Every structure is written in C-alpha cells, then in structure tokens.
Amino acid sequence: MSTRLILGLQYMVHGLRQLGEHPDDVLRRFGLDLDAMAPGAQIDRALEMLVHMAIAEQLKDPLAGLVTGTYFGFAGYGPFTMLLATCSTAFEAVQMGVQYQRLSYLFGQLSFQPGQSLSALSIHPVHLPEKAYHYRIDSEISGTCKLLREFQETMHFPPILERVDFPYPEPPASLRPRYQACVAVPVSFGAEQGRLWLNNEVLQRRLPTSDPRAHALYRTLCDEALRQQEQDDAHLPGRIEQFLGMFRRQYPDAAQVAQAFALSERGLRHRLRQHQTSFRALRDQVRMQRAEHLLSQDTMTIERAAEELGYADAPSFVHAFTRLRGMSPARWRRTLL
C-alpha cells in the first residue's frame, strides 16, 4: 500500500472547521489527533480515504469540499512544488504534474489531453458513495484550480485557467455563485470527468524560475518520495472491507477499488492472494454481513434485502446467501427465534 503526507488531511480538516463543520468525532473514531501530528508525518492512503468518506456522510454544507479545496497552498506540496517551478515551460510543468501526481493530495487520476487553443487537464474521480464522491471531486477540482492560480501568480503569467467542467448534473441555481467564487472561472456540469481547460498560449511560456540543474535534483527527490510511499500493508484486506462497507446497493468492482487504493487491478489481486483471500471473497463477506443485519429486521422482506444489497433479483440473493452461509435467508432468520 502507499502512504502520503498527513498535511493534506490537515488542510481539509482546518477548512472544515472554518466552515463550522465538525470532523473531530470522525477523527477520534479512527484514532487520529491531527493537531498533535507534525505536517511531515505519513498516513496510509487507504485510511485517509476512509476518513474522508466518513466525514462526507455527516457534512451539513453540500459544497464543503469545494470550499475546503481552496485551503491548499502551492507551497504545501514540498519538493513537488519545486519540481514544477524549475521546469522549462508551463506545459512541461503540467506534464510533470501528471507524471508525479501521486505526490499531490488527489485521490482521482489526472490525465492531459492537448487541444488546438485549449487543453484539458482531467481528473477522473474515484468511485465512491454519492456524498463522498461530490465531496472529493469538488475539493480536488477547487484545490487544483487554486494550485494553478498560485502557480500563475508566482510566474507573473496571464490567466492559464479558462473554464471548469464538473462531472455531475447541474446543481440548484442558488449554488452557482459559490462555484464561481471558488474556481474563479466559468463552470459547466454533466461532464464524464472533471476537466480544467488551460490556455495553450500560456502553457508555452517559459518559466522565469526554470533551472535544469535544480530540476534534476528535485526530480531525484520526488522519485525517492514515490519509493518511500510504497510499503507492505498487513491491513489491506480490512481496509478494503471498510471501503466496501461504505456502499449500498451498487458496489464497486475490483478495478474501481484498485484505483481508489492507488493500485493496478492486477496488483490489488496479487496482494490479496498474498493475504490468502480475494476481492470476491471480501466483497461477499461485506455483503453477507449487511445481509444478516437487514434480515434481522422483522419488516425487511427478501425482495427488499436483495435490492438493498445490489442483487439483480431475490433468487440471485437467495442463491448467493445459501452458497455463502450454508442455508437460505428464510432458514437463517428462523435461527434468530
């Protein structure tokens, strides 16, 4: 598994507190005291994601992620910041940003698509439950916009960001001004992924801070940081079960879970084999634990339980439950009497 700086979570929690949200109960639940941790401390990436998912479930402000993303600062990315600043052009800096994105605070996947007058820096969101999905993609888009603005101001460039596409339906009109305030450019909705449209003329500008020797040094430091992120995680199966336990009805597949954990699907399956388990076994376990909880409720029908668990129909649920528990749901219910 991989780790990264606790600073990203500290930025987010600080922003949430400023908004009047209360993330501290969630932090205590996960045994985290961020105020006592140095910004250079590391956190397991999967654990950090679980914390964000739990926080998202209790947010009062639907645009909390959009606002807290603006609390991230250009200087807060460490050697990654200097790697970008010492590039020869803004275009190269964007390319380096994509290549070394694991040193950022994103959970989504960055990609770059060149165009004639505008090019798209895309953020492919991680598959998460609805509240967490909005919270994370909002914070990642607004945080990336903030990074681009500060980069532009530091280099004394004209505006590099032209507009932003959000990957979900248009919100109520009353919320539109807040989007504009946070990203400071025109916005649109309904895209397949988040897109930040960049001005190609500005991308071709040379950076006044370009320094090939320093760039080589910071690239070496960033390569070392990536190597240090990787570590064996004896808790991987438990983390995946916790992740899957956040979902209802529509569970993610192995590829989507692998993306969330910054692994390839093949790498995820290989690591789980090392733990003598599989993705299917973990997902079945999570579903069956939820199934038993649902079936313990007197008013819960088999048909409704099947729907809540994401099965195509009641017979599919009955078949799966019988295979995994050795008895039908109806018989299992009778053992509770």
N, C-alpha and C positions, 0 to 999 in steps of 0.2 A: 504494500500500500504506500501512499505518499503522504508527506506532511507539508505544511507550509506555515508561514509566519502567523502568529496569533493577532498581529496588528490589524489584519483585515476585519476580523470579528470585533476587535476593539473599536475600530472606526464605526462599524454598523451599530453596535450597542450604544455608543456615545450619541449617534444620530437619533436612535430610537428614544433614548431618554430625553433628548431635547424636544422631541415631538410629544412627550407626555405618555409614551408607551411604557410598558413595564416588563422588560425581558428578564429581569433578575430571578424570577421564580423558575424560569426555564433553565437558566444558567446553574442555579443551585441543584436542580434535578439531575443535571449532567455532571455535577461536581466541579464546576468551573468558577473561579474567583478572578475575573479578568482584571480587576483593579490591583490585584496583588501580583500579576504576571508581567514580566518585562516584555516590551514590544518585540524583542528578538526571540522570544520563546516560540516553540513549534507546536502545532496542533494537528492531529490526524485529520486529513481532508474529509474522510467519511463522517467522523464525529462532528466536524464543523458543519457539514451539510445537514446532519440530523438536528443540530441546534437551530439552524435557520428554519428548517421545516416546522419544528415545534413552535418557534417564535411566530411564524406566519399564521398559524392556526388561531392565535389569540390577539392579533392586531385589530385595533379599532379603526385606524385610518387606512382606507383601501389603497392609498398611494404612498404608504410609509416607505416602501422600497425605493420609489422614485426620488423621494426627498433625501433619504439617508445615503443614497449613492453619491450625492454631492458633497459628502463629508470626506471622501477620499481625496488625498492630495498627491500631486505629481512627485513630490519628494519622498512620499511614503513607500515607494517601490524599490528603494535601495539601489543595488548595482544595476538592476533592470532599468531604472531611470537613466543612469549614466550611459548604459549601453545604447539607449535610444538617442540621447543627446549628442553622442560622439559619432553618429552616422554621418555619411556624406550628404544625403538629401532626406527630405521628409518622406519620400517614397521608400527609401531604404529603412527608415525608422519604422514605418508601418510594417514592412516585411519582417523586420526583426521582432516587432511586437507580436506578430502571428507565430513566428518560429519559437519564441520563448514565452508564449502565453501562460505556460504552467507557473511562471514566476509572478503572474498577476493574481488578482483576487477573484477571477472569474470561475464559475462552475460550467458555464456554457462553452461551446467550442467556437473559436474565431476562425474565419476564413476571409480571403480577399479576392474580389472579382474586379479586374480592371475594366474601365469603360472609356468612351471617347472623350467626354467632357467631365463626367463624374465617375468615380469608382466607389464600389460598395465594400465597406468593412462589415461583415455579417457576424452576428452572434447566434449560433444555433443553440436554443435553450435545452437544458437538461429536462428529461421527462419527470415531472413532479406532480403531486396533487395540486388542484386548481389554485388554492390560496398561495401555496409556496411557489408555484410557477409564476404567478403575477409578481409576487414579492421579489423573487430572484431576478427575473428578466428586467423588471423596472430598475432595480438597483444596479444591475450590470450595464444596462444601456446608459443610465444617467451618470454612473461612475466613469464609463468610457468617454462620454461626452465631456465630462469635467477634465479628464486627463488630456484630451485633445485640445480643449480651450487653454489649459495651463501650458501645454507644450507650445501652442501657437503664440501665446503672450510672451513666453520666455524667449522665443526665437524672433519676436517682433515681426511676425508674419501677419498678412491679412487673414480673414476667417477661412479656415480649412474645412469646417463642417457646414454643409448646405441644408440638409434635412434629415429626418429620422423616421424610420418605419417601425411600428410596434407589431409584434406577432399575435395579436388578439383583436377581437371586434372593438369597434369604436365605443368608448365609454360615454356616459351621460355628458351633455353639453356643459353642465356646471363644472365638470372636472377639467375641461380642455385648457383653461388658463394656467392650471398648475403644471401641466405637461410643458407648456410653452415656457413657463418660468424656470423649470428645472433644466431643460435641454437647450433653451435659448435659440431654437431654430424651428421652422415649420415641421409639423408632425403629421403622420398618416397612420392608419390602422388596417389590420387584416392581412399583413404580410405573412409569408411562411416562416420567416425568422426575423429577428431584429436586424435592421440594416442602418448603418450610418453612412450617408453619402458624402464623399470627400471631393473637394475641388482639385482636379488634376494639375492645374497650373501651379497651385500652391504646393502640391506634392513634389513637383520637380525642382523646387527651390533648394539651394544649398543651405546647409545649416551653419550659422556663424560659430557654433561650438564644435564643428567637425574636427576630429583628431584621430587619425588612423592608429597611432601607437596606443593611445588611451583606449580606443575602441577594442583593440586586440586584447588589452588587459581585462576590460570589463566583460568581454565575451568569455574569456577564460574563467572569470569569477562566476558568471552566470551558468556556464557549463558545470562547474563544481557544485553550485547551488542545486541544479537539477539532479545531480548524482546523490546529493545528500538528502533530497526529498524522498528518495526511494528506500523503503525499508520493509522487511517482512512484518506482517501483522497477524499475530495469532488470533486476533479478534475479528478477522474478516467475515466469517460466516454469521457471527452475531450482529455485526454492523449491517450486513445485507438483510437479515431478518428484521432488524429495526426499521430499515429503509422501506422494505416491502410492507411492513405493518402500518405505515402511514397512508396507504392507499385503500380505497374502497371501490368495489365493482371492477374497475379497469386496472389490472396490474401490469406493470411494465415487463417487457421481455428481457432476455439476457443482454442483448445489445444495448438497450436503453440503460440498464443498470450498470453495465460496464462503462458507458460514457459518464454516468454520474460519479463513478468511483475512479475516473481518470485511468481506466484500463482498456485494453482491447478486449473484444468478446472472447477471443482465444486465450488471452492472458487471464481473464476472470475465471474461465472454466478450468484452466490449468491450476491456478492457485486453489480453487475449491477442491480439485482432486487431491491436492497435497493435504488437505484437511479431511480427506475421506468423505466428502459429500459432493453435491452437485447443485446447480442453480435450480433445477426442477424440484429436487428434494427440499430445498429451503423454501421455495415458493409454496409447495404443497403443505409444508409444516405451518407456514403463516396462515394459509387459507383454512386449514383444519382447526387451528386454534381459534380463529374468528368464527368458523362454522359452529364449534362447540359453544362459544359464547352466545351466538344467535339462537341456537337450538335450545339453550337453557331458558329462553324466554317463552312463556306459555302462549303468547299471542303470535309468535313467529311461525308462519307456515313454511313448508318445504319449498314451495314455489318462490316465496319472497326471499328466503335464505339463499336460494340459487341465484336470484337476481342480484342480491347484495354482494355476493362473492364473485360475480362476473362470469358465471357459467351460462352457456347458451340456453339451457332449459333445465327443468327439475330432474329429468332422468340422467342428464350428464353429471349433475351434482350428486345424485344418489349413487351412481356408479363410482365416482371418484371417492366419495366418503367411505363406501363399502370396501374399496380396494385398500385405502389407507388406514382405516380403523377396524377392519375385520367384521363390521356389522353395518346394517343400514342406519340412516339417520333416525328413523322411527324406533328401531330397536335400541339405539344408543339413548334416545330420550327416555325410554322405559327404565333404563338402568339408573336414572336420576330419582325415580319414585321410591 
